[in-house]
Amino acid sequence: MLDEAIDLFLAAGHDPIADRIGTDLLGRNVIAGRWTFQIVEDFDDGYYALFRELDRQARDELVGGRRHLYEAEMKERRRTPARPGHEARPGTED
């Protein structure tokens, strides 16, 4: 999006602003040595990987591995049986 902002500033005749953004901000690390994608990768591979594993273990132990239990129960409470678009699962008519 910064590329687009730079182009828009240039098109509007604001070359010094576009130059500062292009030189000082575009390509800059978000934190020391890292762009946002690297931060996300570290998060995914560390904290979030452990979070998902512990979540899976708890679901396996407590609810037979079922996911989105709260949402599934809420869907069942709110749907109207036999009404089109309110099916319990794909391919059913109940």
URSUL-V22781 format. One record per pair of residues at least 12 apart in sequence whose C-alpha atoms are under 8 Angstrom apart, sorted by the first residue. I is the first residue (numbers start at 0). GAP is how many residues later the second one is. D is the distance in Angstrom with one decimal. If there is no record, write none. Layout:
# URSUL-V22781
I_GAP_D + I_GAP_D
This chain:
# URSUL-V22781
1_19_7.8 + 1_24_6.7 + 2_19_7.9 + 2_23_7.9 + 4_13_7.7 + 5_12_4.8 + 5_13_7.7 + 5_15_6.9 + 5_16_6.8 + 74_13_8.0 + 75_12_7.1 + 80_13_5.4 + 81_12_4.7
